[in-house]
C-alpha cells in the first residue's frame, strides 16, 4: 500500500498533557490517540508496530519452550475469593455483576485463571515442567493514569506461568525466561 493511502495522522506538536518523551513521540508519529485517561486507540502504524513486537516476543517464548494460550479477560470472582485477592487487590480491580447477579472482574493478571486451568488438567509430576504464556489485554483502574502507554488503564501484556515439580525446576524455568529476555 502506498504511504499516501495509509491513515497516519501526524501532529506537529504533542498535546500539552503528554508528559514523557515516548508518549509525545507516539502521538506525534500518528501511532496512538487518547480516548480517555489511560485508554488509547492504536492507529494503523502503531498497531503494525505492536504486532511486530508481539511476534518477536512469541518467537522468543516459543524458543524457550513456552506454549501460548489465551485466557479470558473476564474472570469469575470465585477464583479471586479462593486466592484471597478479591478483597486484597483494591480499587484497581474493576468489578462488576452480570444479569444473574454473579460477581466478575476484568483481569489485571491471570494467576487465578491459569492455576484453575492446570489444576484440572495436570495429573502427574511427569507432565511437568509446563510453561505457558499469553499476550492479552489487561485492565487496571489506576488512580492516576499518565505517561501514555507506560501507566495506562488498558494495556497489552505478555505474562508467563511455569509449573514445575520442585524448586530446582522452577529455577531452571526462570533461567530460560531470563535468557529469552
MDTraj code that builds the backbone (N, CA, C; nanometers):
import mdtraj as md
import numpy as np

residues = "UNK UNK UNK UNK UNK UNK UNK UNK UNK UNK UNK UNK UNK UNK UNK UNK UNK UNK UNK UNK UNK UNK UNK UNK UNK UNK UNK UNK UNK UNK UNK UNK UNK UNK UNK UNK UNK UNK UNK UNK UNK UNK UNK UNK UNK UNK UNK UNK UNK UNK UNK UNK UNK UNK UNK UNK UNK UNK UNK UNK UNK UNK UNK UNK UNK UNK UNK UNK UNK UNK UNK UNK UNK UNK UNK UNK UNK UNK UNK UNK UNK UNK UNK UNK UNK UNK UNK UNK UNK UNK UNK UNK UNK UNK UNK UNK UNK UNK UNK UNK UNK UNK UNK UNK UNK UNK UNK UNK UNK UNK UNK UNK UNK UNK UNK UNK UNK UNK UNK UNK UNK UNK UNK UNK UNK UNK UNK UNK UNK UNK UNK UNK UNK UNK UNK UNK UNK UNK UNK UNK UNK UNK UNK UNK UNK UNK UNK UNK UNK UNK UNK UNK UNK UNK UNK UNK UNK UNK UNK UNK UNK UNK UNK UNK UNK UNK UNK UNK UNK UNK UNK UNK UNK UNK UNK UNK UNK UNK UNK UNK UNK".split()
xyz = np.array([
    [0.0847, -0.1175, 0.0000],
    [0.0000, 0.0000, 0.0000],
    [0.0895, 0.1242, 0.0000],
    [0.0488, 0.2242, -0.0730],
    [0.1255, 0.3483, -0.0814],
    [0.1090, 0.4295, 0.0464],
    [0.2145, 0.5022, 0.0816],
    [0.2135, 0.5864, 0.2017],
    [0.0952, 0.6825, 0.2001],
    [0.0629, 0.7354, 0.0851],
    [-0.0468, 0.8328, 0.0744],
    [-0.1827, 0.7699, 0.1048],
    [-0.1913, 0.6381, 0.0993],
    [-0.3177, 0.5702, 0.1271],
    [-0.3315, 0.5268, 0.2732],
    [-0.2248, 0.5376, 0.3491],
    [-0.2274, 0.4998, 0.4909],
    [-0.2944, 0.6086, 0.5735],
    [-0.3610, 0.5686, 0.6768],
    [-0.4176, 0.6629, 0.7743],
    [-0.3131, 0.6824, 0.8840],
    [-0.2339, 0.7875, 0.8700],
    [-0.1288, 0.8197, 0.9665],
    [-0.1406, 0.9681, 1.0003],
    [-0.2268, 1.0013, 1.0945],
    [-0.2484, 1.1421, 1.1302],
    [-0.1390, 1.1951, 1.2236],
    [-0.0334, 1.2492, 1.1654],
    [0.0771, 1.3012, 1.2456],
    [0.0418, 1.4370, 1.3053],
    [0.1158, 1.4729, 1.4094],
    [0.0964, 1.6020, 1.4764],
    [0.2274, 1.6797, 1.4752],
    [0.2193, 1.8110, 1.4572],
    [0.3394, 1.8940, 1.4648],
    [0.3829, 1.9128, 1.6092],
    [0.2863, 1.9221, 1.6974],
    [0.3131, 1.9412, 1.8407],
    [0.2421, 1.8319, 1.9192],
    [0.3049, 1.7883, 2.0250],
    [0.2397, 1.6911, 2.1138],
    [0.1394, 1.7650, 2.2020],
    [0.0272, 1.7012, 2.2364],
    [-0.0693, 1.7643, 2.3266],
    [-0.0045, 1.7999, 2.4605],
    [-0.0558, 1.9010, 2.5240],
    [0.0011, 1.9505, 2.6490],
    [0.0010, 1.8504, 2.7627],
    [-0.0912, 1.7545, 2.7618],
    [-0.0968, 1.6582, 2.8721],
    [0.0008, 1.5417, 2.8548],
    [0.0717, 1.5363, 2.7420],
    [0.1729, 1.4320, 2.7208],
    [0.2988, 1.4733, 2.7954],
    [0.3379, 1.3928, 2.8956],
    [0.4489, 1.4299, 2.9833],
    [0.5829, 1.3693, 2.9432],
    [0.5838, 1.2401, 2.9100],
    [0.7107, 1.1735, 2.8815],
    [0.7356, 1.1680, 2.7308],
    [0.8616, 1.1586, 2.6954],
    [0.9014, 1.1664, 2.5551],
    [0.8387, 1.0551, 2.4713],
    [0.8316, 0.9322, 2.5249],
    [0.7744, 0.8213, 2.4471],
    [0.6283, 0.8486, 2.4125],
    [0.5545, 0.9039, 2.5061],
    [0.4136, 0.9370, 2.4835],
    [0.4015, 1.0448, 2.3754],
    [0.4836, 1.1468, 2.3852],
    [0.4823, 1.2553, 2.2868],
    [0.5137, 1.2030, 2.1465],
    [0.6146, 1.1174, 2.1371],
    [0.6545, 1.0649, 2.0062],
    [0.5477, 0.9741, 1.9458],
    [0.4854, 0.8891, 2.0280],
    [0.3793, 0.8015, 1.9777],
    [0.2613, 0.8824, 1.9245],
    [0.2266, 0.9890, 1.9940],
    [0.1169, 1.0751, 1.9491],
    [0.1542, 1.1492, 1.8209],
    [0.2722, 1.2103, 1.8203],
    [0.3143, 1.2887, 1.7042],
    [0.3320, 1.2024, 1.5797],
    [0.3773, 1.0786, 1.5977],
    [0.4001, 0.9890, 1.4840],
    [0.2707, 0.9289, 1.4296],
    [0.1593, 0.9543, 1.4955],
    [0.0322, 0.9001, 1.4484],
    [0.0154, 0.7522, 1.4781],
    [0.0759, 0.7063, 1.5884],
    [0.0665, 0.5646, 1.6245],
    [-0.0490, 0.5362, 1.7201],
    [-0.0800, 0.6315, 1.8064],
    [-0.1887, 0.6147, 1.9036],
    [-0.2663, 0.7450, 1.9169],
    [-0.3869, 0.7337, 1.9708],
    [-0.4662, 0.8507, 2.0081],
    [-0.5358, 0.8195, 2.1395],
    [-0.5400, 0.9197, 2.2242],
    [-0.6026, 0.9057, 2.3556],
    [-0.7545, 0.9079, 2.3409],
    [-0.8208, 0.8086, 2.4001],
    [-0.9664, 0.8065, 2.4057],
    [-1.0134, 0.8737, 2.5340],
    [-0.9530, 0.8340, 2.6447],
    [-0.9782, 0.8930, 2.7760],
    [-0.8554, 0.8625, 2.8613],
    [-0.8513, 0.9109, 2.9830],
    [-0.7329, 0.8943, 3.0677],
    [-0.6912, 0.7476, 3.0778],
    [-0.5722, 0.7171, 3.0268],
    [-0.5163, 0.5835, 3.0372],
    [-0.5669, 0.4826, 2.9368],
    [-0.6480, 0.5250, 2.8406],
    [-0.7037, 0.4333, 2.7409],
    [-0.6783, 0.4912, 2.6017],
    [-0.6148, 0.4102, 2.5157],
    [-0.5705, 0.4580, 2.3852],
    [-0.6219, 0.3715, 2.2710],
    [-0.6397, 0.4351, 2.1573],
    [-0.6706, 0.3666, 2.0326],
    [-0.5397, 0.3494, 1.9568],
    [-0.5141, 0.2279, 1.9115],
    [-0.3964, 0.2021, 1.8293],
    [-0.4330, 0.2291, 1.6839],
    [-0.3602, 0.3190, 1.6209],
    [-0.3816, 0.3528, 1.4803],
    [-0.3009, 0.2561, 1.3925],
    [-0.3227, 0.2557, 1.2603],
    [-0.2604, 0.1538, 1.1748],
    [-0.1090, 0.1377, 1.1914],
    [-0.0353, 0.2472, 1.1938],
    [0.1099, 0.2371, 1.2066],
    [0.1490, 0.1831, 1.3444],
    [0.0818, 0.2285, 1.4481],
    [0.1088, 0.1795, 1.5828],
    [0.0716, 0.0334, 1.5988],
    [-0.0421, -0.0050, 1.5421],
    [-0.0869, -0.1438, 1.5514],
    [0.0095, -0.2367, 1.4781],
    [0.0583, -0.1913, 1.3656],
    [0.1560, -0.2706, 1.2903],
    [0.2831, -0.2909, 1.3732],
    [0.3278, -0.1863, 1.4393],
    [0.4454, -0.1940, 1.5259],
    [0.4193, -0.2863, 1.6443],
    [0.3028, -0.2731, 1.7045],
    [0.2645, -0.3572, 1.8180],
    [0.2640, -0.5048, 1.7779],
    [0.2087, -0.5352, 1.6632],
    [0.2023, -0.6742, 1.6163],
    [0.3414, -0.7311, 1.5867],
    [0.4290, -0.6491, 1.5294],
    [0.5649, -0.6963, 1.5024],
    [0.6403, -0.7221, 1.6324],
    [0.6189, -0.6353, 1.7304],
    [0.6811, -0.6552, 1.8615],
    [0.6295, -0.7837, 1.9254],
    [0.4989, -0.8056, 1.9201],
    [0.4394, -0.9278, 1.9762],
    [0.4936, -1.0520, 1.9056],
    [0.5185, -1.0429, 1.7757],
    [0.5728, -1.1571, 1.7012],
    [0.7132, -1.1923, 1.7504],
    [0.7928, -1.0906, 1.7820],
    [0.9273, -1.1145, 1.8358],
    [0.9174, -1.1812, 1.9728],
    [0.8269, -1.1323, 2.0559],
    [0.8071, -1.1904, 2.1890],
    [0.7625, -1.3364, 2.1762],
    [0.6684, -1.3626, 2.0885],
    [0.6211, -1.5010, 2.0677],
    [0.7357, -1.5927, 2.0231],
    [0.8158, -1.5445, 1.9313],
    [0.9285, -1.6241, 1.8824],
    [1.0228, -1.6612, 1.9964],
    [1.0531, -1.5649, 2.0822],
    [1.1436, -1.5903, 2.1949],
    [1.0805, -1.6828, 2.2985],
    [0.9534, -1.6649, 2.3256],
    [0.8848, -1.7526, 2.4219],
    [0.8787, -1.8955, 2.3691],
    [0.8470, -1.9101, 2.2422],
    [0.8416, -2.0431, 2.1814],
    [0.9793, -2.1096, 2.1854],
    [1.0830, -2.0318, 2.1566],
    [1.2195, -2.0843, 2.1587],
    [1.2584, -2.1305, 2.2995],
    [1.2051, -2.0644, 2.4013],
    [1.2338, -2.1003, 2.5409],
    [1.1485, -2.2179, 2.5883],
    [1.0620, -2.2700, 2.5010],
    [0.9820, -2.3863, 2.5361],
    [0.8461, -2.3549, 2.5952],
    [0.8075, -2.2288, 2.5957],
    [0.6749, -2.1923, 2.6470],
    [0.5713, -2.2134, 2.5368],
    [0.4491, -2.2410, 2.5783],
    [0.3395, -2.2623, 2.4837],
    [0.2357, -2.1526, 2.5028],
    [0.1890, -2.0967, 2.3923],
    [0.0931, -1.9864, 2.4014],
    [-0.0485, -2.0377, 2.4244],
    [-0.1172, -1.9714, 2.5161],
    [-0.2595, -1.9933, 2.5402],
    [-0.3256, -1.8558, 2.5419],
    [-0.4564, -1.8523, 2.5451],
    [-0.5286, -1.7260, 2.5575],
    [-0.6409, -1.7460, 2.6578],
    [-0.6308, -1.6746, 2.7681],
    [-0.7299, -1.6856, 2.8748],
    [-0.8271, -1.5692, 2.8661],
    [-0.9467, -1.5846, 2.9222],
    [-1.0472, -1.4790, 2.9125],
    [-1.0104, -1.3553, 2.9946],
    [-1.0507, -1.2393, 2.9439],
    [-1.0315, -1.1140, 3.0179],
    [-1.1262, -1.1058, 3.1362],
    [-1.2482, -1.1563, 3.1174],
    [-1.3489, -1.1546, 3.2236],
    [-1.3283, -1.2786, 3.3101],
    [-1.3144, -1.2551, 3.4412],
    [-1.2846, -1.3645, 3.5332],
    [-1.3875, -1.3705, 3.6450],
    [-1.4285, -1.4913, 3.6854],
    [-1.5264, -1.5032, 3.7932],
    [-1.4649, -1.4688, 3.9286],
    [-1.5432, -1.4013, 4.0115],
    [-1.4960, -1.3604, 4.1439],
    [-1.4598, -1.4799, 4.2309],
    [-1.5238, -1.5936, 4.2088],
    [-1.4973, -1.7119, 4.2918],
    [-1.3487, -1.7479, 4.2934],
    [-1.2822, -1.7386, 4.1791],
    [-1.1391, -1.7693, 4.1741],
    [-1.0588, -1.6693, 4.2561],
    [-1.0970, -1.5436, 4.2486],
    [-1.0272, -1.4387, 4.3228],
    [-1.0549, -1.4503, 4.4721],
    [-1.1740, -1.4896, 4.5086],
    [-1.2054, -1.5108, 4.6506],
    [-1.1244, -1.6281, 4.7052],
    [-1.1149, -1.7340, 4.6262],
    [-1.0393, -1.8523, 4.6683],
    [-0.8933, -1.8178, 4.6963],
    [-0.8349, -1.7321, 4.6156],
    [-0.6949, -1.6933, 4.6348],
    [-0.6784, -1.5876, 4.7434],
    [-0.7894, -1.5278, 4.7866],
    [-0.7824, -1.4229, 4.8879],
    [-0.7566, -1.2845, 4.8312],
    [-0.7493, -1.2738, 4.6999],
    [-0.7152, -1.1434, 4.6407],
    [-0.8368, -1.0599, 4.6022],
    [-0.9580, -1.1129, 4.6129],
    [-1.0780, -1.0353, 4.5795],
    [-1.0857, -0.9111, 4.6675],
    [-1.0565, -0.9272, 4.7952],
    [-1.0601, -0.8133, 4.8880],
    [-0.9268, -0.7399, 4.8928],
    [-0.8173, -0.8125, 4.8797],
    [-0.6841, -0.7529, 4.8929],
    [-0.6448, -0.6642, 4.7756],
    [-0.6946, -0.6948, 4.6567],
    [-0.6437, -0.6275, 4.5372],
    [-0.6720, -0.4786, 4.5359],
    [-0.7811, -0.4348, 4.5906],
    [-0.8091, -0.2919, 4.5968],
    [-0.8920, -0.2423, 4.4803],
    [-0.8941, -0.1103, 4.4675],
    [-0.9804, -0.0467, 4.3681],
    [-0.9277, -0.0566, 4.2255],
    [-0.8033, -0.1019, 4.2082],
    [-0.7502, -0.1203, 4.0726],
    [-0.8245, -0.2315, 3.9987],
    [-0.8859, -0.3217, 4.0751],
    [-0.9593, -0.4338, 4.0166],
    [-1.0990, -0.3869, 3.9783],
    [-1.1282, -0.3864, 3.8485],
    [-1.2601, -0.3447, 3.8006],
    [-1.3572, -0.4608, 3.8182],
    [-1.4541, -0.4418, 3.9058],
    [-1.5503, -0.5462, 3.9403],
    [-1.6866, -0.5109, 3.8834],
    [-1.7635, -0.6142, 3.8496],
    [-1.8994, -0.5916, 3.8005],
    [-1.9816, -0.7181, 3.8208],
    [-2.1113, -0.7039, 3.8004],
    [-2.2036, -0.8173, 3.8125],
    [-2.2742, -0.8393, 3.6802],
    [-2.3027, -0.9662, 3.6512],
    [-2.3783, -0.9967, 3.5306],
    [-2.5283, -0.9922, 3.5617],
    [-2.6092, -1.0231, 3.4645],
    [-2.7550, -1.0152, 3.4815],
    [-2.8089, -1.1168, 3.5809],
    [-2.7271, -1.2170, 3.6158],
    [-2.7688, -1.3172, 3.7140],
    [-2.7131, -1.2858, 3.8525],
    [-2.6594, -1.1657, 3.8675],
    [-2.6057, -1.1159, 3.9942],
    [-2.4792, -1.1899, 4.0399],
    [-2.4028, -1.2438, 3.9452],
    [-2.2763, -1.3086, 3.9777],
    [-2.1640, -1.2063, 3.9624],
    [-2.0681, -1.2116, 4.0524],
    [-1.9556, -1.1182, 4.0524],
    [-1.8460, -1.1629, 3.9561],
    [-1.7911, -1.0639, 3.8855],
    [-1.6808, -1.0849, 3.7926],
    [-1.5836, -0.9685, 3.8047],
    [-1.4697, -0.9834, 3.7385],
    [-1.3755, -0.8723, 3.7273],
    [-1.3099, -0.8780, 3.5904],
    [-1.2525, -0.7647, 3.5505],
    [-1.1676, -0.7610, 3.4312],
    [-1.0265, -0.7913, 3.4797],
    [-0.9665, -0.8927, 3.4238],
    [-0.8392, -0.9416, 3.4749],
    [-0.7226, -0.8470, 3.4582],
    [-0.6629, -0.8039, 3.5707],
    [-0.5388, -0.7283, 3.5644],
    [-0.4183, -0.8224, 3.5583],
    [-0.4443, -0.9494, 3.5846],
    [-0.3447, -1.0554, 3.5839],
    [-0.4202, -1.1878, 3.5744],
    [-0.3498, -1.2970, 3.5531],
    [-0.4213, -1.4228, 3.5269],
    [-0.3735, -1.5416, 3.6105],
    [-0.3113, -1.5167, 3.7248],
    [-0.2652, -1.6277, 3.8085],
    [-0.3797, -1.7198, 3.8489],
    [-0.4908, -1.6615, 3.8887],
    [-0.6042, -1.7424, 3.9327],
    [-0.6578, -1.8303, 3.8201],
    [-0.6687, -1.7738, 3.7019],
    [-0.7260, -1.8470, 3.5887],
    [-0.6340, -1.9604, 3.5439],
    [-0.5057, -1.9330, 3.5302],
    [-0.4143, -2.0375, 3.4824],
    [-0.3996, -2.1480, 3.5868],
    [-0.4026, -2.1120, 3.7140],
    [-0.3957, -2.2137, 3.8194],
    [-0.5192, -2.3026, 3.8162],
    [-0.6358, -2.2409, 3.7991],
    [-0.7593, -2.3184, 3.7898],
    [-0.7571, -2.4100, 3.6676],
    [-0.7073, -2.3592, 3.5570],
    [-0.6999, -2.4396, 3.4346],
    [-0.6129, -2.5633, 3.4546],
    [-0.4924, -2.5416, 3.5037],
    [-0.3966, -2.6515, 3.5079],
    [-0.4174, -2.7458, 3.6253],
    [-0.4786, -2.6991, 3.7332],
    [-0.5052, -2.7935, 3.8423],
    [-0.6085, -2.8982, 3.7993],
    [-0.6865, -2.8660, 3.6997],
    [-0.7820, -2.9629, 3.6475],
    [-0.7264, -3.0491, 3.5353],
    [-0.6083, -3.0149, 3.4856],
    [-0.5506, -3.0860, 3.3714],
    [-0.4260, -3.1672, 3.4063],
    [-0.3397, -3.1123, 3.4899],
    [-0.2143, -3.1802, 3.5231],
    [-0.2428, -3.2859, 3.6292],
    [-0.2175, -3.4104, 3.5952],
    [-0.2496, -3.5223, 3.6847],
    [-0.1253, -3.5862, 3.7471],
    [-0.0086, -3.5585, 3.6897],
    [0.1123, -3.6241, 3.7372],
    [0.2319, -3.5304, 3.7226],
    [0.3310, -3.5492, 3.8105],
    [0.4540, -3.4706, 3.8011],
    [0.5258, -3.4974, 3.6689],
    [0.4931, -3.6083, 3.6039],
    [0.5557, -3.6413, 3.4754],
    [0.5136, -3.5442, 3.3646],
    [0.4042, -3.4732, 3.3866],
    [0.3586, -3.3736, 3.2888],
    [0.4331, -3.2406, 3.3051],
    [0.5174, -3.2328, 3.4076],
    [0.5901, -3.1100, 3.4376],
    [0.7342, -3.1229, 3.3900],
    [0.8034, -3.0163, 3.3595],
    [0.7579, -2.8776, 3.3716],
    [0.6633, -2.8396, 3.2577],
    [0.5828, -2.7427, 3.2867],
    [0.4893, -2.6879, 3.1887],
    [0.4968, -2.5363, 3.1994],
    [0.5261, -2.4726, 3.0878],
    [0.5384, -2.3271, 3.0859],
    [0.4439, -2.2736, 2.9789],
    [0.3494, -2.1911, 3.0204],
    [0.2532, -2.1320, 2.9274],
    [0.2621, -1.9799, 2.9362],
    [0.2252, -1.9152, 2.8276],
    [0.2241, -1.7690, 2.8266],
    [0.1061, -1.7211, 2.7445],
    [0.0759, -1.5942, 2.7620],
    [-0.0270, -1.5314, 2.6796],
    [0.0098, -1.3857, 2.6578],
    [-0.0421, -1.3314, 2.5505],
    [-0.0351, -1.1879, 2.5244],
    [-0.1802, -1.1440, 2.5220],
    [-0.2191, -1.0659, 2.6205],
    [-0.3603, -1.0399, 2.6457],
    [-0.3813, -0.8945, 2.6892],
    [-0.4957, -0.8413, 2.6573],
    [-0.5337, -0.7088, 2.7058],
    [-0.5688, -0.7193, 2.8535],
    [-0.5129, -0.6295, 2.9319],
    [-0.5370, -0.6249, 3.0766],
    [-0.6006, -0.4904, 3.1102],
    [-0.6598, -0.4847, 3.2283],
    [-0.7187, -0.3593, 3.2741],
    [-0.6899, -0.3419, 3.4220],
    [-0.6370, -0.2252, 3.4576],
    [-0.6185, -0.1862, 3.5972],
    [-0.6702, -0.0440, 3.6108],
    [-0.7573, -0.0247, 3.7054],
    [-0.8153, 0.1079, 3.7271],
    [-0.7163, 0.1932, 3.8064],
    [-0.6130, 0.2381, 3.7385],
    [-0.5076, 0.3186, 3.8007],
    [-0.5645, 0.4472, 3.8597],
    [-0.5116, 0.4870, 3.9738],
    [-0.5566, 0.6102, 4.0392],
    [-0.5279, 0.7305, 3.9506],
    [-0.4044, 0.7370, 3.9006],
    [-0.3643, 0.8485, 3.8154],
    [-0.2982, 0.7949, 3.6890],
    [-0.3783, 0.7544, 3.5922],
    [-0.3164, 0.7057, 3.4688],
    [-0.2440, 0.8204, 3.3990],
    [-0.1195, 0.7984, 3.3676],
    [-0.0415, 0.9022, 3.3000],
    [0.0775, 0.8377, 3.2315],
    [0.1588, 0.9184, 3.1711],
    [0.2770, 0.8735, 3.0979],
    [0.2404, 0.7893, 2.9763],
    [0.1241, 0.8165, 2.9184],
    [0.0848, 0.7474, 2.7963],
    [0.0653, 0.5992, 2.8187],
    [0.1300, 0.5199, 2.7351],
    [0.1147, 0.3747, 2.7441],
    [0.1885, 0.3152, 2.8632],
    [0.2776, 0.3921, 2.9239],
    [0.3577, 0.3409, 3.0347],
    [0.2766, 0.3173, 3.1616],
    [0.1722, 0.3909, 3.1822],
    [0.0921, 0.3775, 3.3045],
    [-0.0553, 0.3879, 3.2687],
    [-0.0970, 0.3104, 3.1710],
    [-0.2349, 0.3159, 3.1246],
    [-0.3272, 0.2267, 3.2052],
    [-0.4537, 0.2419, 3.1796],
    [-0.5540, 0.1561, 3.2437],
    [-0.5723, 0.0267, 3.1650],
    [-0.5801, 0.0391, 3.0344],
    [-0.5932, -0.0783, 2.9482],
    [-0.4627, -0.0926, 2.8721],
    [-0.4076, -0.2144, 2.8723],
    [-0.2777, -0.2341, 2.8104],
    [-0.2626, -0.3792, 2.7675],
    [-0.1724, -0.4010, 2.6750],
    [-0.1403, -0.5349, 2.6282],
    [-0.0186, -0.5827, 2.7054],
    [-0.0266, -0.7040, 2.7594],
    [0.0830, -0.7551, 2.8406],
    [0.1067, -0.9021, 2.8093],
    [0.2332, -0.9384, 2.8095],
    [0.2702, -1.0797, 2.7989],
    [0.2977, -1.1277, 2.9403],
    [0.2325, -1.2351, 2.9803],
    [0.2655, -1.2961, 3.1079],
    [0.2870, -1.4448, 3.0864],
    [0.3806, -1.5001, 3.1621],
    [0.4137, -1.6419, 3.1500],
    [0.4035, -1.7064, 3.2873],
    [0.3668, -1.8332, 3.2864],
    [0.3471, -1.9077, 3.4107],
    [0.4136, -2.0436, 3.3955],
    [0.5046, -2.0743, 3.4883],
    [0.5680, -2.2057, 3.4835],
    [0.5174, -2.2900, 3.5997],
    [0.4992, -2.4160, 3.5706],
    [0.4570, -2.5135, 3.6707],
    [0.5645, -2.6214, 3.6717],
    [0.6302, -2.6353, 3.7862],
    [0.7465, -2.7225, 3.7971],
    [0.7286, -2.8195, 3.9134],
    [0.8008, -2.9314, 3.9083],
    [0.7833, -3.0317, 4.0133],
    [0.8625, -3.0005, 4.1397],
    [0.9634, -2.9119, 4.1304],
    [1.0407, -2.8771, 4.2501],
    [1.1081, -2.7414, 4.2301],
    [1.1778, -2.6952, 4.3353],
    [1.2440, -2.5647, 4.3302],
    [1.3523, -2.5589, 4.2228],
    [1.4245, -2.6683, 4.2047],
    [1.5290, -2.6709, 4.1019],
    [1.4673, -2.6524, 3.9632],
    [1.3531, -2.7147, 3.9405],
    [1.2832, -2.6978, 3.8131],
    [1.2343, -2.5559, 3.7938],
    [1.1851, -2.4939, 3.9019],
    [1.1398, -2.3545, 3.8946],
    [1.2568, -2.2619, 3.8630],
    [1.3736, -2.2909, 3.9231],
    [1.4929, -2.2108, 3.8942],
    [1.5330, -2.2233, 3.7473],
    [1.5242, -2.3437, 3.6940],
    [1.5574, -2.3660, 3.5530],
    [1.4594, -2.2928, 3.4614],
    [1.3310, -2.2981, 3.4947],
    [1.2303, -2.2244, 3.4164],
    [1.2593, -2.0750, 3.4197],
    [1.2969, -2.0246, 3.5363],
    [1.3309, -1.8830, 3.5493],
    [1.4507, -1.8489, 3.4606],
    [1.5532, -1.9329, 3.4624],
    [1.6723, -1.9075, 3.3795],
    [1.6362, -1.9022, 3.2308],
    [1.5471, -1.9910, 3.1882],
    [1.5052, -1.9909, 3.0473],
    [1.4328, -1.8611, 3.0116],
    [1.3458, -1.8155, 3.1002],
    [1.2737, -1.6903, 3.0742],
    [1.3696, -1.5717, 3.0770],
    [1.4631, -1.5728, 3.1709],
    [1.5617, -1.4658, 3.1799],
    [1.6439, -1.4594, 3.0514],
    [1.6846, -1.5753, 3.0013],
    [1.7631, -1.5804, 2.8772],
    [1.6803, -1.5328, 2.7580],
    [1.5507, -1.5612, 2.7596],
    [1.4639, -1.5176, 2.6493],
    [1.4575, -1.3654, 2.6421],
    [1.4674, -1.3001, 2.7571],
    [1.4640, -1.1540, 2.7584],
    [1.6006, -1.0954, 2.7324],
])
top = md.Topology()
chain = top.add_chain()
for i, resn in enumerate(residues, 1):
    res = top.add_residue(resn, chain, resSeq=i)
    for name in ("N", "CA", "C"):
        top.add_atom(name, md.element.get_by_symbol(name[0]), res)
traj = md.Trajectory(xyz[None], top)
